[in-house]
Amino acid sequence: MATNNRNGISKNSSLPSPSATELEEDDPAVKLQPSDLKDYFFPAHRLKRELEDDTKEPVVIVACGSFSPITYLHLRIFEMAKDYILENTNFEIIGGYYSPVSDHYQKEGLAPSHHRVRMGELAVERTSTWLMIDAWESLQPEYTRTAMVLDHFSEEINIKRGGVKTSNGEYRNVKVLLLAGGDLIESFKNPGLWLDDDLHHIVRDYGCLIVERTGSDVWGFLLSHDILYQHRKNVFVIKQLIYNDISSTKVRLFVKRGMSIKYLLPNSVIKYIHANGLYAT
């Protein structure tokens, strides 16, 4: 049976709804993040405005990184974090964010930031109901330390928006948690890479969700690192029950060699990479 929608376009109501794969092919119907800092706005379209359970502590999860390109592993670690939080903590998730680094982060294979932000948007807007991409870090004129990035999220959510509303109309501050893989945490030991003051600020004032990765001994490192051990009650280690080692580095290499990257990242991201000639040389 054919019907007309509000735009006067005829459609067949008997047709099945689009599959998740088909939806992944479409551009997200949200306001895209800008490519200039003067036009920046904080994405909050999926940020909860009110706590569902006042007995819970509200948290926002933030992942910092290159995301060049974003992969299913980058998406999956947020789901692992969500499962861990629901099972083991008294937190309530208010939202989740990816914060791609700026072009001033000196790393091989780093696509221009506007491409990485756009790929992130394509990945999350059609595959998730609670994840968002924030372009603030990527738009900075210089490399921004992770501690400052977390400060940015706390300012946007707790100062500018007043936190999250409770059932009695009061507002409560939202805890910001850094989500990272075990390999990033182990970089804490590299001399000169992290400032001790920053590590104290990150782990003491915010907190870390650490996803174990193949070959990393997170618990052993936690025991041996003075700052992490000092603030260990603010560090949460998530065990991978199904190991996933998809690597952005290998994805880039596959593209360069003309190999398939299907099922390693969302279809919309694959289309974007090929349409824009990313990683081919």
N, C-alpha and C positions, 0 to 999 in steps of 0.2 A: 504494500500500500504506500503510495506516494503522498507526502505532506510537504507543506511549505514552512520553512523556518521564519524567524522574525525579519530576516533580510530578504524574504521573498524567493529564496533559492529552494528549488524542489529537491527533496531527498527521499530515499527509500527507507522507510522506518523498519523494514524487515531485515535490513543488512546487519550483520554482526558488528559489534563495536570493535574499534581498532585494537590490534594486539599491542603488547608492551613494546615489541620490536618495532612495529610501525610507528608508534609514538616517539621512539628514540630517534627516528629519522627526521622528525619535524623540528623546526626552530622553536625554542621556548617562548611562550607568550608572556614574557615579563620585560620590564624595563631593563635594558642592558647596562652594565657598568661602563662608565665613560673611559676614554683613553687619555684624558687630561685631568690633572689634579684639581683644577679650578671648578670642574663640573662634578666632582666627587659627591656621592651620597652613600649613606650607610644602608646596605640591603637589610631590610627587616620584614619582608613579606611573609616569612615563615617563622618569625620569632614569636613565641608565645607571649601574649600580653598578660595572662593571668595564670597563677598556679592551679593545677588540678587538685593537689593535695597539700594543704597548708603545713602538714607535719614534715614535708620533704624540704631539702635544701635545693634551691634552683641552681642549675649549672648550664653553662654554654661551653661547648667543646670546640677547640680551635686547632687546626692542623696547619703548620707552616712548612713551606717547601717549594721546590721548583715546579713540580707538576708539568713536566715537559716530555711527554704529554701526561695528562691525568689518565689513570688506568683503573681497571676493576679492583685492584688491590687498594688503591686510594679510597675508593668508595666502600670497599668491604671493611676496612679497619674501623670506620665509623659505626657500622652495624655491630661489629664485635664489641666496641666500646659501649654501645647502647645495651647489648645483652648483659655485659659485665655490670653495668650500673644498675640495671633492673634487678639483677640477681644478688648483688653483693653490697650495695650501698643504700644510703638514705637520700640519694640525689633524685631530683626530677629534671629531665633534660628540657631546656627552654629552646634550644636551637643548636645548630652545628655549622661551622664555617671553615672554608679553605682560604688561606691567605698566601697567594703566590708571591714569590720574591720579586724584587725589581730587576731590571736589566743590569744593574750595577753589581749584582752578585756574580762574581767571576767563576763560572762553571761551564765546562765544555758541554755542548749540545743544548744550550739554553735558548729556546725560541723566544722571539720578542714578547714582552709581557702582555701586550694586547691580544696576541694569539693564545697565550696560555690561559688568560682570564676567560676568553671566549670559549675555549675548549672545555674549561671547567663549567661554565654556564650550560653548555650543551649537554654535558654529562649529568649534572645534578637536577636540572629543571624537569627532565623527563623520566628520571629514574628514582627520585627521592621525594619525600614529602616534608623533610625537615632540614635539608642541607642547603647551604648558600655559598656563593663566591663573593669575597670582599676584595675589591681592587686597591684599597688604600695603600698597602705595603708596596704593591707593584708600581704605583704611580709616584713613589718618593724619588727625589733627585739623587739619592745616595742609598747605599745599603743600610737597611734598618735592622738593628739587633732584635732578636726574638723577644726579649724582655719589654722593649718599647712597643712591639706589636701587640703583646698582651695588654699593656697599658692602654693602647688605643681601643681595644674591644671593651675593656672595663669602663673607659670614659664614655664611649658611645651608648653602652647599655645601662650603666649604673648612674652616670652623672647626667647625660643629656636626656635619657629616657626615664630616669628615676628607678630603674630596676624592674621588677615584675610585681604585678598587683596580686594581693591575696584576697581571699573570699570576703574579708571584712573591710575591704577598700584601702587597706594600708599597702605600702610598697616595701619590697625587700630587695636587698642587693643580690646580684647574681654572681656566683662563683665562676671564674674563668679557668678552664682546665686545658693544658696543652696536650694534644694527642700526638704521639711520636712512636716511631719504630725503635726497636732495641739498638739498631745501628746508630741512630742519631744520639741516643742517650750515651752510648759508648764514646761518642766524639767529645763528651764532656771532659775526658781525660787528656785530650790533645793540648799541649802547651800553647798558650796564646790564642786559642780559638774561642774560648769562652771566658769572660770576666767572672771572677769569683762573686762579685757583687750582683752580677746578673743572674748567676745560678741560684744564689740565695733568694733573690727577688722572685724568680720563676717558680722555684719549688716551695718556698716558704709562703709567699703571698698569693700564689695561684694554685699550682699543683700540676702533676703530670699523670697522664694515662699512657702507659708504655705497652705496646704490643710486641710480644716476643717474636723474633724472626729466626729463621733457620741459622744455626751456627752462633747465635748470640746467647750468652749466659747473663741474663738481666739480673737475676737474683745475686749471682756472684759479684757482678759489677756494683750493684747496690750496696752490698756489704763492704766492698773495698773503697768506695768513694765517700770521703768524709762528709761532703755537703749533702749528697743524696741520703746518706745514712742518717744524718742529723735531722732531716725533714722527712724521714721514711713514711711517716703516717699520712703524708700528703702525696705519696707516690703509689700508684695503683698499677699492678702488673697484670696484663691480660694475656692469657695463654691462647695460642692459635689451636683450635681443635681440628681444623682442616688447613693444612699449610698451603699458603699461596705466596709464590715468590715472583709474581709478575714484576718485571723491571722496566722502568721507563728507558733506561740505557739500552736494553735489548730491543725494545719496541723501536727506538730510533734506528738501531742497526738493521733491524728487519726491513724498515722502510727504505733505508739506504741501499740494501741488497735486493730490493724488489720482492721481498717475501711477504706472505700474508700476515696481517695483524688482527684478523677477524677473531672475535671472542676473547680478545685481550683487553679491549676497551669498547665503550659504547659505539654503535654504528654511526651516530651523529658526529662523534669525534673523528672516527676513521674518515668519513666523508670530508670533514673540514681539513684534515691533514692533507689529503690528496688534492682537494680543490685549491689549497693555498701553497702547494709544493713544499710543505714543511719536511725537514729531515732527509730530503732526497739527496742532498750533497753534503 
